[in-house]
Amino acid sequence: MGIWLGPEGIEVEAIVRGDRPCLRVTRTIGRERTLVAYCADVTEVGEYVDLAELVAAEPSEPSGAGRAQA
């Protein structure tokens, strides 16, 4: 699955929830990671983050590392 990083600690991850694919949007501030939304498609993700600001995470990066800064 893919992970994209955005400004202000935003992370978008393609996951399977139950038996359906979705996009999980989270935000990390300090050491606290909070769920922002589960989205059915990219259009919904665009309600929470500017899609043009998302960058693909490097495959070797652990979740939450190397986030883009605003």
CNS distance restraints for C-alpha pairs under 8 A (distance, minus, plus):
assign (resid   1 and name CA) (resid  13 and name CA) 7.32 0.50 0.50
assign (resid   1 and name CA) (resid  14 and name CA) 5.41 0.50 0.50
assign (resid   1 and name CA) (resid  15 and name CA) 6.41 0.50 0.50
assign (resid   2 and name CA) (resid  13 and name CA) 5.79 0.50 0.50
assign (resid   2 and name CA) (resid  14 and name CA) 5.35 0.50 0.50
assign (resid   2 and name CA) (resid  56 and name CA) 7.63 0.50 0.50
assign (resid   2 and name CA) (resid  57 and name CA) 7.94 0.50 0.50
assign (resid   3 and name CA) (resid  11 and name CA) 6.97 0.50 0.50
assign (resid   3 and name CA) (resid  12 and name CA) 5.66 0.50 0.50
assign (resid   3 and name CA) (resid  13 and name CA) 4.41 0.50 0.50
assign (resid   3 and name CA) (resid  14 and name CA) 6.49 0.50 0.50
assign (resid   3 and name CA) (resid  56 and name CA) 6.09 0.50 0.50
assign (resid   3 and name CA) (resid  57 and name CA) 5.65 0.50 0.50
assign (resid   4 and name CA) (resid  11 and name CA) 5.79 0.50 0.50
assign (resid   4 and name CA) (resid  12 and name CA) 5.10 0.50 0.50
assign (resid   4 and name CA) (resid  13 and name CA) 6.41 0.50 0.50
assign (resid   4 and name CA) (resid  54 and name CA) 5.77 0.50 0.50
assign (resid   4 and name CA) (resid  55 and name CA) 5.26 0.50 0.50
assign (resid   4 and name CA) (resid  56 and name CA) 4.36 0.50 0.50
assign (resid   4 and name CA) (resid  57 and name CA) 5.38 0.50 0.50
assign (resid   5 and name CA) (resid   9 and name CA) 7.50 0.50 0.50
assign (resid   5 and name CA) (resid  10 and name CA) 5.93 0.50 0.50
assign (resid   5 and name CA) (resid  11 and name CA) 4.66 0.50 0.50
assign (resid   5 and name CA) (resid  12 and name CA) 6.40 0.50 0.50
assign (resid   5 and name CA) (resid  54 and name CA) 5.34 0.50 0.50
assign (resid   5 and name CA) (resid  55 and name CA) 5.29 0.50 0.50
assign (resid   5 and name CA) (resid  56 and name CA) 6.25 0.50 0.50
assign (resid   5 and name CA) (resid  57 and name CA) 6.18 0.50 0.50
assign (resid   5 and name CA) (resid  67 and name CA) 5.55 0.50 0.50
assign (resid   5 and name CA) (resid  68 and name CA) 6.16 0.50 0.50
assign (resid   6 and name CA) (resid  10 and name CA) 4.81 0.50 0.50
assign (resid   6 and name CA) (resid  11 and name CA) 6.05 0.50 0.50
assign (resid   6 and name CA) (resid  12 and name CA) 7.95 0.50 0.50
assign (resid   6 and name CA) (resid  49 and name CA) 7.48 0.50 0.50
assign (resid   6 and name CA) (resid  53 and name CA) 5.82 0.50 0.50
assign (resid   6 and name CA) (resid  54 and name CA) 4.63 0.50 0.50
assign (resid   6 and name CA) (resid  55 and name CA) 6.53 0.50 0.50
assign (resid   6 and name CA) (resid  67 and name CA) 6.49 0.50 0.50
assign (resid   6 and name CA) (resid  68 and name CA) 5.33 0.50 0.50
assign (resid   6 and name CA) (resid  69 and name CA) 7.37 0.50 0.50
assign (resid   7 and name CA) (resid  53 and name CA) 7.04 0.50 0.50
assign (resid   7 and name CA) (resid  54 and name CA) 7.70 0.50 0.50
assign (resid   7 and name CA) (resid  67 and name CA) 7.11 0.50 0.50
assign (resid   7 and name CA) (resid  68 and name CA) 5.13 0.50 0.50
assign (resid   7 and name CA) (resid  69 and name CA) 4.89 0.50 0.50
assign (resid   7 and name CA) (resid  70 and name CA) 4.80 0.50 0.50
assign (resid   8 and name CA) (resid  27 and name CA) 7.37 0.50 0.50
assign (resid   8 and name CA) (resid  28 and name CA) 7.78 0.50 0.50
assign (resid   8 and name CA) (resid  29 and name CA) 7.78 0.50 0.50
assign (resid   8 and name CA) (resid  68 and name CA) 7.46 0.50 0.50
assign (resid   8 and name CA) (resid  69 and name CA) 6.05 0.50 0.50
assign (resid   8 and name CA) (resid  70 and name CA) 5.87 0.50 0.50
assign (resid   9 and name CA) (resid  26 and name CA) 7.93 0.50 0.50
assign (resid   9 and name CA) (resid  27 and name CA) 4.98 0.50 0.50
assign (resid   9 and name CA) (resid  28 and name CA) 4.77 0.50 0.50
assign (resid   9 and name CA) (resid  29 and name CA) 6.28 0.50 0.50
assign (resid   9 and name CA) (resid  64 and name CA) 7.83 0.50 0.50
assign (resid   9 and name CA) (resid  67 and name CA) 6.20 0.50 0.50
assign (resid   9 and name CA) (resid  68 and name CA) 7.37 0.50 0.50
assign (resid   9 and name CA) (resid  69 and name CA) 7.51 0.50 0.50
assign (resid  10 and name CA) (resid  25 and name CA) 6.95 0.50 0.50
assign (resid  10 and name CA) (resid  26 and name CA) 5.72 0.50 0.50
assign (resid  10 and name CA) (resid  27 and name CA) 4.42 0.50 0.50
assign (resid  10 and name CA) (resid  28 and name CA) 6.63 0.50 0.50
assign (resid  10 and name CA) (resid  49 and name CA) 7.74 0.50 0.50
assign (resid  10 and name CA) (resid  67 and name CA) 7.72 0.50 0.50
assign (resid  11 and name CA) (resid  24 and name CA) 7.97 0.50 0.50
assign (resid  11 and name CA) (resid  25 and name CA) 5.74 0.50 0.50
assign (resid  11 and name CA) (resid  26 and name CA) 5.28 0.50 0.50
assign (resid  11 and name CA) (resid  27 and name CA) 6.16 0.50 0.50
assign (resid  11 and name CA) (resid  28 and name CA) 7.99 0.50 0.50
assign (resid  11 and name CA) (resid  64 and name CA) 7.40 0.50 0.50
assign (resid  11 and name CA) (resid  67 and name CA) 7.96 0.50 0.50
assign (resid  12 and name CA) (resid  23 and name CA) 6.37 0.50 0.50
assign (resid  12 and name CA) (resid  24 and name CA) 5.57 0.50 0.50
assign (resid  12 and name CA) (resid  25 and name CA) 4.60 0.50 0.50
assign (resid  12 and name CA) (resid  26 and name CA) 6.56 0.50 0.50
assign (resid  13 and name CA) (resid  23 and name CA) 5.50 0.50 0.50
assign (resid  13 and name CA) (resid  24 and name CA) 5.21 0.50 0.50
assign (resid  13 and name CA) (resid  25 and name CA) 6.65 0.50 0.50
assign (resid  14 and name CA) (resid  21 and name CA) 7.17 0.50 0.50
assign (resid  14 and name CA) (resid  22 and name CA) 5.94 0.50 0.50
assign (resid  14 and name CA) (resid  23 and name CA) 4.59 0.50 0.50
assign (resid  14 and name CA) (resid  24 and name CA) 6.45 0.50 0.50
assign (resid  15 and name CA) (resid  21 and name CA) 5.73 0.50 0.50
assign (resid  15 and name CA) (resid  22 and name CA) 5.55 0.50 0.50
assign (resid  15 and name CA) (resid  23 and name CA) 6.01 0.50 0.50
assign (resid  15 and name CA) (resid  24 and name CA) 6.89 0.50 0.50
assign (resid  16 and name CA) (resid  20 and name CA) 5.37 0.50 0.50
assign (resid  16 and name CA) (resid  21 and name CA) 4.19 0.50 0.50
assign (resid  16 and name CA) (resid  22 and name CA) 5.92 0.50 0.50
assign (resid  17 and name CA) (resid  21 and name CA) 6.11 0.50 0.50
assign (resid  17 and name CA) (resid  22 and name CA) 6.65 0.50 0.50
assign (resid  21 and name CA) (resid  40 and name CA) 7.51 0.50 0.50
assign (resid  22 and name CA) (resid  38 and name CA) 6.58 0.50 0.50
assign (resid  22 and name CA) (resid  39 and name CA) 5.72 0.50 0.50
assign (resid  22 and name CA) (resid  40 and name CA) 5.01 0.50 0.50
assign (resid  22 and name CA) (resid  41 and name CA) 6.80 0.50 0.50
assign (resid  23 and name CA) (resid  38 and name CA) 5.72 0.50 0.50
assign (resid  23 and name CA) (resid  39 and name CA) 5.00 0.50 0.50
assign (resid  23 and name CA) (resid  40 and name CA) 6.37 0.50 0.50
assign (resid  23 and name CA) (resid  41 and name CA) 6.79 0.50 0.50
assign (resid  23 and name CA) (resid  42 and name CA) 7.67 0.50 0.50
assign (resid  23 and name CA) (resid  45 and name CA) 7.54 0.50 0.50
assign (resid  24 and name CA) (resid  35 and name CA) 7.65 0.50 0.50
assign (resid  24 and name CA) (resid  36 and name CA) 7.78 0.50 0.50
assign (resid  24 and name CA) (resid  37 and name CA) 6.04 0.50 0.50
assign (resid  24 and name CA) (resid  38 and name CA) 4.61 0.50 0.50
assign (resid  24 and name CA) (resid  39 and name CA) 6.28 0.50 0.50
assign (resid  25 and name CA) (resid  35 and name CA) 6.33 0.50 0.50
assign (resid  25 and name CA) (resid  36 and name CA) 5.32 0.50 0.50
assign (resid  25 and name CA) (resid  37 and name CA) 5.20 0.50 0.50
assign (resid  25 and name CA) (resid  38 and name CA) 6.23 0.50 0.50
assign (resid  25 and name CA) (resid  39 and name CA) 7.54 0.50 0.50
assign (resid  25 and name CA) (resid  45 and name CA) 7.30 0.50 0.50
assign (resid  26 and name CA) (resid  33 and name CA) 6.64 0.50 0.50
assign (resid  26 and name CA) (resid  34 and name CA) 5.53 0.50 0.50
assign (resid  26 and name CA) (resid  35 and name CA) 4.47 0.50 0.50
assign (resid  26 and name CA) (resid  36 and name CA) 4.97 0.50 0.50
assign (resid  26 and name CA) (resid  37 and name CA) 7.02 0.50 0.50
assign (resid  27 and name CA) (resid  33 and name CA) 5.60 0.50 0.50
assign (resid  27 and name CA) (resid  34 and name CA) 5.45 0.50 0.50
assign (resid  27 and name CA) (resid  35 and name CA) 6.60 0.50 0.50
assign (resid  27 and name CA) (resid  36 and name CA) 6.64 0.50 0.50
assign (resid  28 and name CA) (resid  32 and name CA) 5.49 0.50 0.50
assign (resid  28 and name CA) (resid  33 and name CA) 4.16 0.50 0.50
assign (resid  28 and name CA) (resid  34 and name CA) 6.36 0.50 0.50
assign (resid  28 and name CA) (resid  64 and name CA) 7.35 0.50 0.50
assign (resid  29 and name CA) (resid  33 and name CA) 6.50 0.50 0.50
assign (resid  39 and name CA) (resid  44 and name CA) 5.60 0.50 0.50
assign (resid  39 and name CA) (resid  45 and name CA) 6.09 0.50 0.50
assign (resid  40 and name CA) (resid  44 and name CA) 6.80 0.50 0.50
assign (resid  41 and name CA) (resid  45 and name CA) 6.76 0.50 0.50
assign (resid  42 and name CA) (resid  46 and name CA) 6.34 0.50 0.50
assign (resid  43 and name CA) (resid  47 and name CA) 7.13 0.50 0.50
assign (resid  44 and name CA) (resid  48 and name CA) 7.56 0.50 0.50
assign (resid  45 and name CA) (resid  49 and name CA) 6.42 0.50 0.50
assign (resid  45 and name CA) (resid  51 and name CA) 7.61 0.50 0.50
assign (resid  46 and name CA) (resid  50 and name CA) 5.74 0.50 0.50
assign (resid  46 and name CA) (resid  51 and name CA) 5.74 0.50 0.50
assign (resid  49 and name CA) (resid  53 and name CA) 7.73 0.50 0.50
assign (resid  50 and name CA) (resid  54 and name CA) 7.30 0.50 0.50
assign (resid  55 and name CA) (resid  68 and name CA) 7.65 0.50 0.50
assign (resid  57 and name CA) (resid  61 and name CA) 6.63 0.50 0.50
assign (resid  57 and name CA) (resid  66 and name CA) 7.68 0.50 0.50
assign (resid  61 and name CA) (resid  65 and name CA) 5.99 0.50 0.50
assign (resid  61 and name CA) (resid  66 and name CA) 7.26 0.50 0.50
